[in-house]
Structures are given as C-alpha cells and as structure tokens.
Amino acid sequence: MTPPAEYLSLANRLADTARAIIRASADGFTLHYKTDGSPVTDVDQSTEAAMRDILETQAPMHGIFGEEHESFGLDREFVWVLDPIDGTRQFTAGLLNFGVLIALCHEGRPVLGIIEQPLAGLRWVGVAGVPTTLNGRVATARDCGEIGEALASLCDPDCITRETSAGYDAVRGATRWNVYDGGCVGFGALASGKLDLGLYGSNVDPFDVCALVPVVEGAGGRISTWTGAPVTLTTAEAVVGCGSAAVHEQALDLLRSAG
C-alpha cells in the first residue's frame, strides 16, 4: 500500500531534524561503547531522541523500533523504524559512507524509506507505488544484463561469518568489480544506477535494512534476504539488493548454491 501523503511529510521532517543535529555535531561528539562492544556517540542518541519526540507527538498511535532507545508498539498497524546513524564507525572516522535510515512499516512490510546522508546533502526517498527520488529527482536503477558485469557494494568482510563466507565469496568472485563497506549509501547508489548489487552479511537488524526496501524497489530494483524472503520488520539476516530482477535472481542462485 502507498502510505498517506502526510506520512511522507512526517518522514521528511524527521530527516530534516536528523540532518540539522548531525551537521551541528559532526566535529564535536562523545564516543563510548555499548555492552556488546559496538561504538555509539551522543549524536546517535540525541538524533534518535529528537525523531522520537516528533513521532510521539505527530503519530502517537504508531509504534517505534529504534536502535538506541527502547522500542514499543511493534504489533501496531504502522511502525516507524529508526537508525539515527547507520555506520557509526564511519561517522566517527570522518567518512561519508554513513547515513540516517527512516522507514515506515505497514503490517510489518516497509512501505516508506529514506536514506539520508546529512553531510553531503543527499536524500533518497522511496514510497511504495511511487518512483524513488534523490533530492527530488527520480532515481532509476540500471540493468547491467548479468552479474558478471555488475559493480557491487559488499559489506565489510569482518561482518561475514563461517555460515555466510561461501556465499559472500561466490558473489565477490562473480561480479565485475567491488567496493567494500559502502553501507546504506551504497544502496542509495544502487537506486541511482551507479552500482548494480549491494550485499549485507547476517549482522543486520531491521533498522539497518527496512528503509532500503522502498528505495531500491521504487527505483526498479529488487531486494530480499539471501534466501529470497521479503525484508520485513522482523528481518535479522543477510540481505542482497540488485538493480534488476534478472541480476537479483542470479545473485540468489549463487548464494543458495554456496550455502
């Protein structure tokens, strides 16, 4: 279903808020580590808190699933999925391959997604049933013909486990060439026809992947788990996206046979 226009306006307001906070804080933040050893900054936390404040006022009947604060209402018809800084390591290192991810799920399925790169001023917006845009202009994925011609963004090899290494190596060896750890911005580039394939390992949560779905699909691409299952509010497994259905099926064949 195509979400109501007011939800898109609300999503853009969230992205505007996140952009302002991150731009103001990019050169002055406090870094610490979670109990699992992963890095987090005060900017991650304040950005998500600000977006939550808006949602709790403007959409009080909706659920919220966020990375940095407690989730609630995950069984509601509409659930917002927030990753205030997807790629905290890159953000703290001063690199631009990070972004803000905002998604809206309807009955568990992503129907609206934003990939926001606040420092570069890039915003991909995907809405079910509507063409994806980059900064207001239509973005279109490309069909490179076959996976052997694909330019790919592959996840950091450190994210690959024993169970996913064979599939990762199969795709890495099949593509024309690869860049590594492009993160959510790599999937934005896929939606813009700059890359042909994006691959994430199994260390993902719904807030890492839900926003990617409407962006990639609205550009004409395909995205799923490595097994071909749809990406939903409960997805926590490896994900692959491609610029066309044909290349996506070729990638799935490689991943299935390697698994």
C-alpha positions as CSV (number, residue, x, y, z in Angstrom):
1,M,0.0,0.0,0.0
2,T,1.0,3.6,-0.7
3,P,1.1,5.4,2.7
4,P,-0.8,8.7,3.1
5,A,1.0,11.8,1.9
6,E,1.1,13.2,5.5
7,Y,3.3,10.3,6.5
8,L,5.8,11.2,3.8
9,S,5.8,14.8,5.0
10,L,6.4,13.5,8.5
11,A,9.3,11.3,7.3
12,N,10.9,14.2,5.6
13,R,10.6,16.3,8.8
14,L,12.4,13.5,10.7
15,A,15.2,13.5,8.1
16,D,15.4,17.3,8.3
17,T,15.7,17.2,12.0
18,A,18.4,14.4,11.9
19,R,20.3,16.4,9.2
20,A,20.4,19.5,11.4
21,I,21.6,17.7,14.5
22,I,24.3,15.7,12.8
23,R,25.7,18.7,10.8
24,A,25.9,20.7,14.0
25,S,27.6,17.9,15.9
26,A,29.9,16.3,13.4
27,D,33.0,17.9,14.8
28,G,32.1,17.6,18.4
29,F,30.8,14.4,19.8
30,T,31.4,11.9,22.6
31,L,32.2,8.3,21.7
32,H,31.6,5.4,24.0
33,Y,30.9,1.7,23.6
34,K,27.8,-0.5,24.2
35,T,27.9,-3.7,26.3
36,D,28.4,-5.7,23.0
37,G,31.5,-3.6,22.2
38,S,29.9,-1.6,19.3
39,P,30.5,2.1,19.2
40,V,27.9,4.7,19.9
41,T,28.0,8.5,20.2
42,D,25.9,11.1,21.9
43,V,24.9,12.2,18.4
44,D,23.3,8.8,17.7
45,Q,21.3,9.0,20.9
46,S,20.2,12.7,20.6
47,T,19.3,12.3,17.0
48,E,17.0,9.3,17.6
49,A,15.5,11.0,20.7
50,A,14.6,14.1,18.6
51,M,12.9,12.0,15.9
52,R,11.0,10.0,18.6
53,D,9.8,13.2,20.2
54,I,8.3,14.3,16.8
55,L,6.7,10.9,16.2
56,E,5.2,10.6,19.7
57,T,3.5,14.0,19.1
58,Q,2.5,13.6,15.5
59,A,1.8,9.9,15.3
60,P,1.0,8.7,18.8
61,M,-0.8,5.6,17.6
62,H,2.2,4.3,15.7
63,G,4.9,2.0,17.1
64,I,8.6,2.9,17.1
65,F,11.5,0.5,16.6
66,G,14.8,2.3,17.1
67,E,18.4,1.3,17.6
68,E,19.3,3.5,20.5
69,H,16.2,3.6,22.7
70,E,13.5,1.2,23.8
71,S,11.1,0.1,21.1
72,F,7.3,-0.1,21.6
73,G,4.1,-0.9,19.7
74,L,5.7,-3.3,17.3
75,D,2.4,-5.1,16.8
76,R,0.6,-1.9,15.6
77,E,-0.5,-1.4,12.0
78,F,2.2,1.3,11.4
79,V,5.6,1.1,12.9
80,W,8.5,3.6,12.4
81,V,12.0,2.1,12.2
82,L,14.8,4.4,13.0
83,D,18.6,4.2,12.7
84,P,19.9,7.6,13.6
85,I,23.4,6.9,12.3
86,D,23.8,3.8,10.2
87,G,27.6,3.5,10.2
88,T,28.7,5.0,13.5
89,R,32.3,3.8,12.9
90,Q,32.5,5.7,9.6
91,F,30.8,8.8,11.1
92,T,33.4,8.9,13.9
93,A,36.2,8.5,11.4
94,G,35.1,11.5,9.4
95,L,34.0,9.4,6.4
96,L,30.8,9.9,4.4
97,N,29.6,6.3,4.0
98,F,27.1,6.6,6.8
99,G,23.5,7.7,6.8
100,V,20.3,8.2,8.7
101,L,17.7,5.5,8.0
102,I,14.0,6.1,8.4
103,A,11.4,3.6,7.5
104,L,7.6,3.2,8.0
105,C,6.3,-0.4,8.0
106,H,2.6,-1.2,7.4
107,E,1.7,-4.6,8.9
108,G,5.4,-5.4,9.1
109,R,6.2,-4.6,5.5
110,P,8.3,-1.4,4.7
111,V,6.2,1.0,2.6
112,L,8.3,4.2,3.0
113,G,12.0,4.6,3.3
114,I,14.6,7.4,3.5
115,I,18.4,7.1,3.2
116,E,19.7,10.5,4.3
117,Q,23.4,11.4,4.0
118,P,23.3,14.6,6.1
119,L,26.8,16.0,5.4
120,A,26.7,15.5,1.7
121,G,23.1,16.7,1.5
122,L,21.8,13.5,-0.2
123,R,18.3,12.1,0.4
124,W,16.9,9.1,-1.3
125,V,13.1,8.7,-0.7
126,G,11.2,5.6,-1.5
127,V,7.5,5.1,-1.2
128,A,5.6,2.0,-2.2
129,G,3.9,2.5,-5.6
130,V,5.8,5.7,-6.3
131,P,9.2,6.2,-8.1
132,T,12.2,6.7,-5.9
133,T,13.7,10.2,-5.8
134,L,17.2,11.5,-4.9
135,N,16.9,15.2,-3.8
136,G,13.5,15.4,-5.5
137,R,14.5,13.9,-8.9
138,V,13.5,10.5,-10.0
139,A,16.2,7.8,-9.4
140,T,16.4,4.7,-11.5
141,A,18.3,1.6,-11.0
142,R,20.0,0.0,-14.0
143,D,20.1,-3.4,-15.5
144,C,23.7,-4.4,-16.2
145,G,22.5,-7.5,-18.0
146,E,24.2,-10.2,-15.9
147,I,26.0,-10.5,-12.7
148,G,29.4,-10.8,-14.4
149,E,29.0,-7.1,-15.4
150,A,27.8,-5.9,-12.0
151,L,29.5,-3.3,-10.0
152,A,28.9,-4.2,-6.4
153,S,29.0,-2.8,-2.9
154,L,29.9,-5.6,-0.5
155,C,29.8,-5.4,3.3
156,D,32.9,-5.2,5.4
157,P,34.5,-8.7,5.3
158,D,34.6,-8.6,9.2
159,C,30.8,-8.9,9.1
160,I,31.0,-12.3,7.3
161,T,30.6,-15.4,9.4
162,R,31.6,-19.0,8.7
163,E,28.0,-19.7,7.6
164,T,27.9,-16.7,5.1
165,S,31.5,-16.8,3.9
166,A,30.9,-19.2,0.9
167,G,28.0,-17.1,-0.4
168,Y,30.0,-13.8,0.1
169,D,32.9,-15.3,-1.8
170,A,30.7,-16.6,-4.6
171,V,29.2,-13.2,-5.2
172,R,32.5,-11.4,-4.8
173,G,34.1,-13.6,-7.4
174,A,31.2,-13.3,-9.9
175,T,30.9,-9.5,-10.2
176,R,32.9,-7.2,-12.5
177,W,34.4,-5.3,-9.5
178,N,33.6,-4.5,-5.9
179,V,33.8,-1.7,-3.4
180,Y,33.6,-2.5,0.3
181,D,31.6,-1.3,3.3
182,G,29.6,1.2,1.3
183,G,26.8,0.8,3.8
184,C,23.4,2.4,3.2
185,V,24.9,4.9,0.8
186,G,25.9,2.0,-1.4
187,F,22.2,1.0,-1.6
188,G,21.4,4.6,-2.5
189,A,24.0,4.4,-5.3
190,L,22.3,1.2,-6.5
191,A,19.0,3.0,-6.6
192,S,20.6,5.8,-8.6
193,G,22.1,3.4,-11.2
194,K,25.7,3.8,-10.1
195,L,26.1,0.3,-8.7
196,D,24.3,-2.9,-9.6
197,L,24.4,-5.0,-6.4
198,G,24.5,-4.5,-2.7
199,L,25.3,-7.2,-0.2
200,Y,24.9,-7.2,3.6
201,G,26.0,-10.0,5.9
202,S,24.0,-11.5,8.7
203,N,24.9,-9.0,11.4
204,V,21.9,-6.8,10.5
205,D,18.8,-5.7,12.3
206,P,15.5,-4.4,10.9
207,F,16.7,-0.8,11.5
208,D,19.6,-1.5,9.2
209,V,17.5,-2.7,6.2
210,C,13.9,-1.7,6.3
211,A,14.5,1.8,4.8
212,L,16.4,0.2,1.9
213,V,13.4,-1.7,0.6
214,P,11.2,1.1,-0.7
215,V,14.2,3.0,-2.0
216,V,15.5,0.0,-4.1
217,E,12.1,-1.2,-5.2
218,G,10.9,2.2,-6.2
219,A,13.9,2.6,-8.4
220,G,13.1,-0.6,-10.2
221,G,15.5,-2.9,-8.3
222,R,14.9,-6.0,-6.2
223,I,15.9,-6.6,-2.6
224,S,15.5,-9.7,-0.3
225,T,17.2,-11.9,2.2
226,W,19.8,-14.3,0.8
227,T,17.2,-17.0,0.8
228,G,14.8,-14.8,-1.3
229,A,12.5,-14.0,1.5
230,P,11.0,-10.4,1.8
231,V,12.7,-7.9,4.1
232,T,10.3,-7.1,6.9
233,L,10.1,-5.7,10.4
234,T,11.5,-8.9,11.8
235,T,14.3,-9.5,9.3
236,A,17.7,-10.1,11.0
237,E,19.6,-12.0,8.3
238,A,21.8,-11.4,5.3
239,V,20.3,-9.2,2.6
240,V,21.0,-8.7,-1.1
241,G,19.8,-6.0,-3.4
242,C,20.2,-5.6,-7.2
243,G,19.3,-3.2,-9.9
244,S,17.2,-5.7,-11.9
245,A,15.1,-8.8,-11.3
246,A,17.4,-10.9,-13.5
247,V,20.6,-10.0,-11.7
248,H,18.9,-10.4,-8.4
249,E,17.9,-14.0,-9.3
250,Q,21.5,-14.7,-10.5
251,A,22.8,-13.5,-7.1
252,L,20.3,-15.6,-5.2
253,D,21.3,-18.7,-7.3
254,L,24.9,-18.1,-6.3
255,L,24.0,-17.6,-2.6
256,R,21.8,-20.6,-2.4
257,S,24.2,-23.0,-4.2
258,A,27.1,-21.7,-2.0
259,G,25.0,-22.2,1.2
